[in-house]
Amino acid sequence: EFAQEEADALDWPNKEAAFIQRNETFAENFAGPFPDSIGAKRCVALGQMGDIRSFPCIGLHPMNLEPLPLMAFLAETTVSQDYIPPAKLLHWMHCITYTMSTKQERTGMIYKEMWKDPQYLLFSRKGSPQDHAILLCSVLLGMSRDAYVVKGTIQVPTAMSKPKLVEHVWVMTREDGGWVTFWEPSTREFYHLPNRWVETKKKVLAEPKVQKTNEEDDEEEDETALAIQDFTSHEVGDVMVELDGVPTVGRGPRPKAKAKLGRDLVKQQMLETQRFLPTAPKSQLLGEQSLVDWLPYDSIDVVFNKTQLWANRQNQHPACITYNFEDSYPINEAQEATGTWMTLLSDEERSNYSIRYVTDNVLMEPSLKHSQLRQLESQLVTESQENLRLLRGRIGKDTIFDHRPQLLEQLDQFLHIHEEIATLDVDFCPLWDTDSAKWNDAESYLARLLAPHFQERFNKFGTAFNQPDRKGKYRYYTTVQAAEQKGWHQVLAKIRSFKEGKSVFPTMKGKVFGGFPLHFSSADKDLIRDYVMKSSEYQELIHQHDDSIFTIHCHIFPLPGGITSTWLFFGTQSPLKDS
């Protein structure tokens, strides 16, 4: 049986070598017309440092370090039906702690041994951006979504003036109606790109030759001429003008001037030719109805799902290309092969060879019990109190705490509002459909909670999830829209209730209450202590007046897989005259 599996497996190292060679040739060709772009950067194998644009296709098995295609790290994963709404699912992913190896953080590169299966992230409950993307894509595949893992690059600020180009991984889905959606777990954001793919590729079949009349031939020639004229940027075709017999005055043009004119003409022709190169931005995507200029990504290199991996053969920028993966060719095709994507496997290889996946069954642990959550909350509050008391004591200030039940109940209601907002899609927020001058008190309060990050609809062209479902298909979009509408309605209702309770808010006499909430993708008290110390609001809290009274409240929300969404509220009651 083992021998049969070996026979059914491809020689992945050789496959990788051929893949890299084709990508190096592509990068060289890219550099000709666009020498300063990201697409012109040299392409090298993973494991080498430098300012590069790599096209990875192989990872190492976590146990035996066996070379495997990146597709082998995916595994369809099932979660509760409650997490069908995309925003709620993305919030769950966002609540898994982010951590990165020193090597990846220093080099900005993702090496072969840094790819892990989804079970790894669920067991460790912390991982790198590529670990989050693998798990999220696995869950979406388990929901029968058309999902892919995307590896590209982003620019990150450095101590030097020039930003650093580092590798990054996120998730993409192809939605109905030609939409493409990028899922970014690290920031809990969606990026919707309209008109980026077509569902079926129409193949032109050879038609039998039919005897045509002269009139039909003339019409066909006219249509062909118009098509050629349209392809050349709507310019009129060249016309030969005979100059014989035209008188000239003085000396003829000098050869040097003629050569200069020739160089200018060649330069103009080269610039015009660049517009129609396969690696140039798609002109139809640069119009007002399609241009997406708010993406954080700088390039897209490879895309893969459970069965195939594609290398980008278009412009490097994700907003300037199409995602018709059906328009592709395998690496064993001739160099002259054309297509917008190059596949790692040919159709024959996909039929004759099987992929040995790292894991077939992903285990999902249950959510933490109520008693466990309350114990964690108590530990975090105690730790936070002692830390604040110690820091204020170093500068000679006393620290008094107020934890009356009626005060904590109000703060708990406030944290529930924040948690519900985090699970909703801001593109469905009802505020954007109403003039801000007509907002009621609850809507104005919600706008203040969303600011400054969200002051309008995040995606200018709307969301891919706000469309009707196809007949005969699962009512996915309808389910999402109903959940979002209900969720935002409940948030506004809770805000109204909270504001009504502010009239009897249990603030001490002569004091005014203020504070701020902090969210953490972990319940680890050591990590939270480090994060809190970096907060500017917390640093101001340390230097509050001696007459101030402090309140620290914690609420941990349980999520699948033993993941938690942790909120801490730091409040202070200051003398009215100081406020």
C-alpha positions in Angstrom: 0.0 0.0 0.0 2.8 2.4 0.9 4.6 1.5 -2.4 1.4 2.3 -4.3 1.2 5.7 -2.6 4.8 6.5 -3.5 4.0 5.6 -7.1 1.0 7.9 -7.1 3.0 10.8 -5.7 4.7 13.4 -7.9 8.3 14.4 -7.6 7.5 17.6 -5.9 11.1 19.0 -5.6 11.6 18.7 -9.4 8.1 20.2 -9.9 9.2 23.1 -7.7 12.4 23.6 -9.7 10.4 23.7 -13.0 7.9 26.1 -11.4 10.6 28.5 -10.2 12.4 28.4 -13.6 9.2 29.5 -15.4 8.6 32.2 -12.8 12.2 33.6 -13.2 11.7 33.8 -17.0 8.4 35.6 -16.4 10.0 38.1 -14.1 12.7 38.8 -16.6 10.1 39.5 -19.3 8.1 41.6 -16.9 11.2 43.8 -16.2 11.5 44.8 -19.8 8.6 47.2 -20.1 8.2 47.7 -16.3 11.7 47.7 -14.8 10.8 49.6 -11.6 7.7 47.6 -10.6 7.3 44.9 -8.0 6.7 42.4 -10.8 10.2 43.0 -12.1 11.9 41.9 -8.9 14.0 38.8 -9.1 12.3 35.5 -8.3 14.2 33.0 -6.1 13.3 29.9 -4.1 12.1 30.2 -0.6 14.9 30.3 1.9 16.9 33.1 0.4 16.9 36.6 1.7 16.6 39.8 -0.4 14.2 42.2 -2.0 12.3 39.6 -4.1 8.9 38.5 -5.3 8.7 34.8 -4.8 6.2 32.3 -6.1 6.1 29.5 -3.5 4.4 26.1 -4.3 6.0 23.7 -1.8 5.9 23.4 2.0 7.3 20.9 4.4 5.2 18.4 6.4 5.2 19.5 10.1 6.1 16.0 11.3 8.5 14.4 8.8 9.6 17.5 6.7 8.4 15.8 3.5 8.0 18.2 0.6 4.4 18.7 -0.1 2.4 21.1 -2.4 0.8 24.0 -0.5 -2.6 22.5 -1.4 -1.9 19.6 1.0 -2.1 22.0 4.0 -5.8 22.7 3.5 -8.6 20.5 5.0 -12.3 21.1 4.9 -13.4 22.2 8.4 -16.9 22.4 9.8 -18.1 25.0 12.2 -21.4 25.9 13.7 -24.1 27.3 11.4 -24.0 30.4 13.6 -20.8 31.4 11.8 -22.2 31.5 8.3 -22.3 35.3 8.4 -18.8 36.4 7.0 -18.3 39.1 9.6 -18.9 36.8 12.5 -16.6 34.2 11.0 -13.9 36.7 10.4 -14.2 38.0 14.0 -13.7 34.4 15.3 -10.5 34.2 13.2 -9.3 37.6 14.4 -9.6 36.4 18.0 -6.9 33.8 17.6 -3.7 35.2 18.8 -1.2 36.4 16.2 2.4 35.4 16.6 5.3 35.3 14.2 8.7 33.5 14.3 11.7 35.7 14.7 13.0 34.5 11.4 9.8 35.5 9.5 9.6 38.9 11.3 13.3 39.7 10.6 13.4 38.6 6.9 9.7 39.3 5.9 9.7 36.0 4.1 7.6 32.8 4.5 9.8 29.8 4.4 8.8 26.2 3.5 8.8 25.0 7.1 6.4 27.9 8.1 3.3 26.4 6.5 1.0 24.5 8.9 -2.3 22.7 8.6 -5.5 24.1 10.2 -5.3 21.7 13.1 -2.1 23.3 14.3 -3.7 26.7 14.8 -6.7 25.2 16.6 -4.5 23.3 19.0 -2.0 26.1 19.7 -4.6 28.9 19.5 -1.9 31.2 18.1 -0.2 31.5 14.8 1.1 33.5 11.9 -0.9 35.2 9.2 -0.5 32.2 6.9 -1.8 29.9 9.7 -4.9 32.1 10.0 -5.4 32.1 6.2 -5.1 28.3 6.0 -7.7 27.8 8.7 -10.1 30.4 7.3 -9.9 29.0 3.8 -10.5 25.5 5.2 -13.6 26.7 7.0 -14.9 28.4 3.9 -14.2 25.3 1.8 -16.2 23.3 4.4 -19.1 25.7 3.7 -18.8 24.9 0.0 -17.5 28.4 -0.8 -15.3 29.1 -3.8 -12.3 30.0 -1.5 -8.6 30.3 -2.1 -5.5 31.1 -0.1 -3.6 34.1 -1.5 0.1 34.8 -1.1 1.3 38.3 -1.9 3.3 41.2 -0.6 2.6 44.3 1.5 4.7 47.4 2.4 5.4 47.8 6.1 7.0 50.9 7.7 10.5 50.6 9.1 12.9 52.7 11.2 14.4 53.8 7.9 12.6 56.1 5.5 12.0 53.4 2.9 9.2 50.9 3.7 10.0 47.2 3.6 8.3 44.7 1.2 7.3 41.6 3.1 5.3 38.5 2.2 1.7 38.2 3.5 -1.1 35.7 3.2 -4.9 36.3 3.2 -8.0 34.6 1.8 -10.1 35.2 -1.3 -13.5 34.1 -2.4 -15.1 34.4 -5.8 -18.7 35.4 -5.3 -21.7 35.5 -7.7 -22.1 38.4 -10.1 -18.4 38.6 -10.9 -17.4 39.8 -7.4 -14.1 38.9 -5.8 -13.8 39.4 -2.0 -10.5 39.5 0.0 -10.8 38.4 3.7 -8.2 39.9 5.9 -8.3 38.2 9.4 -5.5 40.4 10.9 -7.7 43.6 10.6 -11.1 42.0 10.4 -11.8 43.7 7.1 -13.4 42.7 3.7 -12.3 44.2 0.4 -14.9 43.7 -2.4 -13.8 44.0 -6.0 -16.6 44.1 -8.7 -16.3 42.8 -12.2 -13.2 40.6 -11.6 -14.2 37.3 -13.0 -16.8 35.5 -15.2 -18.4 32.3 -14.1 -17.9 30.3 -17.3 -15.3 30.6 -19.9 -16.8 30.5 -23.4 -14.7 28.4 -25.7 -14.7 29.3 -29.4 -15.2 26.1 -31.3 -14.2 25.6 -34.9 -17.3 26.2 -37.1 -17.8 24.3 -40.4 -16.9 26.4 -43.4 -19.9 27.8 -45.3 -19.9 29.2 -48.7 -20.4 32.9 -48.3 -21.6 35.5 -50.8 -19.4 38.4 -51.8 -21.6 40.8 -49.8 -21.2 38.7 -46.6 -17.4 38.6 -47.1 -17.3 42.4 -47.4 -19.4 42.8 -44.2 -17.1 40.4 -42.3 -14.0 42.3 -43.5 -15.5 45.6 -42.3 -16.2 44.1 -38.9 -12.7 42.8 -38.7 -11.2 46.2 -39.6 -13.3 47.9 -36.9 -12.3 45.3 -34.3 -8.6 45.9 -35.1 -9.1 49.7 -35.0 -10.8 49.4 -31.6 -8.0 47.2 -30.2 -5.4 49.8 -31.1 -6.9 52.4 -28.7 -9.5 53.8 -31.1 -6.9 55.3 -33.4 -7.5 55.6 -37.2 -5.4 53.3 -39.2 -2.3 54.6 -41.0 -2.8 55.9 -44.6 -0.1 56.0 -47.2 0.3 59.5 -48.6 2.2 59.9 -51.9 4.6 62.8 -51.9 5.8 62.6 -55.5 5.5 65.9 -57.2 5.1 68.0 -54.0 7.5 71.0 -54.3 10.0 71.6 -51.5 11.6 74.9 -50.3 15.2 75.1 -49.2 17.3 72.2 -48.1 15.7 68.9 -47.1 15.5 67.7 -43.5 18.9 66.8 -42.0 19.4 63.1 -41.1 20.0 64.0 -37.5 16.6 65.6 -37.1 15.0 62.7 -38.9 16.7 60.3 -36.5 15.4 62.3 -33.5 11.9 62.2 -34.9 12.3 58.5 -35.4 13.3 58.0 -31.8 10.4 60.0 -30.5 8.0 57.9 -32.7 9.5 54.7 -31.4 9.2 55.9 -27.8 5.6 56.8 -28.3 4.9 53.5 -30.0 6.6 51.6 -27.0 4.5 53.5 -24.5 1.3 52.7 -26.5 2.3 49.1 -26.8 2.7 48.8 -23.0 -1.0 49.4 -22.5 -1.8 46.2 -24.3 0.8 43.9 -22.7 -0.6 41.0 -20.6 1.3 42.4 -17.6 -0.2 45.9 -17.9 -3.1 46.9 -15.6 -6.4 45.9 -17.2 -7.8 49.1 -18.6 -11.5 48.1 -18.0 -10.7 47.8 -14.2 -9.4 51.4 -14.0 -12.7 53.2 -14.6 -14.8 54.9 -12.0 -17.1 51.9 -11.7 -14.4 49.3 -11.1 -11.3 51.0 -9.7 -10.5 49.8 -6.1 -7.8 51.9 -4.7 -8.1 51.1 -1.0 -6.4 47.7 -0.9 -3.5 47.3 1.6 -1.8 44.7 -0.7 1.0 45.5 -3.2 1.2 42.3 -5.2 -0.5 39.0 -5.6 1.8 36.1 -6.5 0.2 32.7 -6.1 -3.3 31.5 -5.3 -4.3 27.9 -4.3 -7.1 25.7 -3.1 -7.2 22.0 -2.3 -6.6 20.8 -5.8 -4.6 23.4 -7.7 -2.1 26.3 -7.4 -2.0 29.2 -9.8 0.8 31.7 -10.4 -0.2 35.2 -11.4 0.7 36.0 -15.1 -0.8 39.5 -15.1 0.1 42.8 -13.4 1.3 42.4 -9.9 -1.4 44.6 -8.2 -4.5 42.7 -7.0 -6.9 45.5 -8.1 -5.6 45.5 -11.7 -6.1 41.9 -12.7 -8.9 39.4 -13.3 -9.4 36.1 -11.5 -10.6 33.8 -14.3 -8.6 30.8 -13.2 -10.1 28.9 -16.0 -7.9 31.0 -18.3 -4.7 29.3 -17.4 -2.0 27.0 -18.7 0.2 24.4 -16.9 4.0 24.9 -16.5 4.8 22.0 -18.8 3.2 24.0 -21.7 5.5 25.7 -24.2 7.0 29.1 -23.3 4.7 30.7 -25.9 1.6 29.5 -24.0 -0.8 32.3 -23.1 -3.2 32.8 -20.2 -3.7 35.0 -17.2 -2.6 32.3 -14.7 -0.1 29.5 -14.8 -1.1 26.3 -13.0 1.3 24.0 -11.0 -0.5 20.8 -12.2 -1.7 19.9 -15.6 -5.1 18.2 -16.1 -3.3 14.9 -16.7 -1.3 15.2 -13.5 -4.4 16.0 -11.5 -6.0 12.8 -12.9 -3.1 10.5 -12.5 -1.6 11.7 -9.2 -3.1 12.2 -5.8 -2.2 14.8 -3.1 -1.4 13.4 0.3 -3.0 16.0 2.7 -1.4 16.7 6.0 -4.7 16.1 7.8 -8.1 14.9 6.7 -10.2 15.4 9.8 -9.9 18.7 11.8 -11.0 18.4 15.4 -12.8 21.4 16.9 -12.8 21.8 20.6 -16.0 23.1 22.3 -16.3 26.6 23.7 -15.0 27.3 27.2 -17.6 26.7 30.0 -19.2 29.5 32.0 -17.2 28.7 35.1 -13.9 28.7 33.2 -14.7 32.1 31.7 -15.6 33.7 35.1 -12.4 32.4 36.6 -10.3 33.9 33.7 -12.1 37.2 34.1 -11.4 37.3 37.8 -7.7 36.6 37.2 -7.4 39.3 34.6 -9.2 41.9 36.8 -6.9 41.0 39.8 -3.8 41.1 37.7 -4.8 44.5 36.1 -5.6 46.0 39.5 -2.3 45.0 41.0 -0.4 46.3 37.9 -2.1 49.7 38.1 -1.6 50.0 41.8 2.1 49.1 41.4 2.7 51.6 38.6 0.9 54.5 40.4 2.7 53.6 43.6 6.1 54.2 41.9 5.2 57.8 41.3 3.7 58.3 44.8 0.0 58.1 44.0 -2.7 56.1 45.8 -5.1 53.9 44.0 -8.7 53.2 45.1 -11.1 50.9 43.2 -14.9 50.9 42.9 -16.5 47.6 41.9 -20.1 48.1 42.9 -22.4 45.5 41.2 -24.7 48.2 39.7 -21.6 49.9 38.1 -20.2 46.7 36.7 -23.6 45.8 35.3 -23.7 49.0 33.2 -20.1 48.5 32.0 -21.0 44.9 31.1 -23.8 46.2 28.9 -21.4 48.6 27.3 -18.9 45.7 26.4 -21.7 43.6 25.0 -22.4 46.4 22.5 -18.8 46.5 21.4 -18.7 42.8 21.0 -21.8 42.7 18.8 -20.5 45.5 16.6 -17.3 43.5 16.1 -19.3 40.6 14.8 -21.1 42.7 12.2 -20.2 43.8 8.7 -19.8 47.6 8.6 -20.9 47.7 5.0 -24.4 46.6 6.1 -24.6 49.4 8.8 -27.9 51.3 8.4 -26.2 54.6 9.1 -24.8 54.9 5.6 -28.3 54.9 4.1 -29.4 57.9 6.1 -28.3 61.5 6.2 -26.2 62.2 9.3 -28.4 65.2 10.0 -31.4 62.9 10.5 -29.7 60.4 12.8 -31.4 59.9 16.2 -29.5 59.7 19.5 -28.8 56.0 19.2 -27.6 56.3 15.7 -25.3 59.2 16.6 -23.9 57.2 19.5 -23.3 54.3 17.2 -21.4 56.6 14.8 -19.2 57.7 17.6 -18.4 54.1 18.5 -17.5 53.3 14.9 -15.3 56.5 14.5 -12.6 57.2 13.6 -12.0 54.0 11.7 -15.4 53.9 10.0 -17.1 57.1 9.0 -18.7 55.8 5.9 -19.4 52.6 4.0 -16.0 50.8 3.9 -16.3 49.5 0.3 -17.2 52.2 -2.1 -19.0 49.8 -4.5 -20.9 48.0 -1.7 -20.6 44.4 -0.6 -20.6 41.2 -2.6 -22.8 39.7 0.1 -25.7 42.1 -0.6 -27.1 40.4 -3.7 -29.9 37.9 -4.5 -29.3 34.2 -4.4 -29.3 32.2 -7.6 -32.3 29.9 -8.2 -31.7 26.4 -7.1 -28.7 27.3 -4.9 -28.3 27.5 -1.2 -29.7 30.8 0.2 -26.3 32.0 1.4 -26.6 35.7 0.6 -30.2 35.9 1.9 -29.0 34.3 5.2 -26.2 36.8 5.5 -28.4 39.8 4.8 -31.0 38.7 7.4 -28.3 38.1 10.0 -26.8 41.5 9.4 -30.1 43.4 9.4 -31.1 41.7 12.7 -27.7 42.2 14.3 -27.6 46.0 13.6 -31.2 46.3 14.8 -30.2 44.6 18.1 -27.2 46.9 18.5 -29.3 50.0 18.1 -31.8 48.6 20.6 -29.1 47.9 23.2 -27.6 51.4 22.6 -31.0 53.0 23.3 -31.3 50.9 26.5 -27.8 51.8 27.6 -28.4 55.5 27.0 -31.6 55.4 29.0 -29.7 53.9 31.9 -27.1 56.6 31.9 -29.5 58.9 33.7 -29.1 56.6 36.8 -25.5 55.7 36.2 -24.0 55.0 39.6 -21.3 57.7 39.6 -20.2 59.0 43.0 -21.2 62.5 44.1 -18.9 65.2 42.7 -17.3 62.9 40.2 -17.6 62.4 36.5 -17.1 58.9 35.0 -14.9 58.2 31.9 -13.0 55.3 30.5 -12.0 53.2 27.5 -12.4 49.6 26.4 -9.6 47.4 25.0 -10.0 44.2 23.0 -7.6 41.3 23.1 -7.3 38.2 20.9 -6.1 36.3 23.9 -6.9 35.6 27.5 -3.2 35.2 28.5 -2.6 37.7 31.3 1.1 38.2 30.4 0.3 39.1 26.8 -2.5 41.4 27.9 -0.2 43.2 30.4 2.3 43.9 27.6 -0.4 45.1 25.3 -2.0 47.3 27.9 1.3 49.0 28.7 1.5 50.1 25.1 -1.8 52.0 25.3 -1.6 55.8 25.4 -4.9 55.9 27.3 -3.6 53.6 30.0 -0.5 55.7 30.4 -2.7 58.7 31.1 -4.6 56.6 33.6 -1.4 56.0 35.5 -1.0 59.7 36.1 -4.5 60.5 37.1 -5.2 62.7 40.2 -5.0 61.1 43.7 -8.7 61.9 44.1 -9.6 59.7 41.2 -11.4 56.3 41.8 -10.7 53.5 39.3 -12.8 50.6 38.0 -11.5 47.7 36.0 -14.0 45.3 34.4 -13.5 42.3 32.2 -15.9 40.2 30.0 -14.7 37.2 28.0 -17.0 35.9 25.2 -16.6 32.2 24.3 -16.0 31.2 20.7 -15.6 27.8 19.0 -12.3 25.9 19.4 -11.7 27.2 22.9 -11.0 30.7 21.4 -12.0 33.7 23.4 -12.9 37.4 22.7 -11.5 39.3 25.7 -12.6 42.8 26.6 -11.2 45.0 29.4 -12.7 48.3 30.5 -10.6 50.8 32.4 -12.7 53.5 34.0 -12.1 56.4 36.3 -14.2 58.7 38.4 -12.4 62.1 38.5 -13.4 65.2 40.4 -15.8 67.3 38.5 -13.6 70.4 38.6 -10.7 68.4 37.0 -12.9 67.2 34.2 
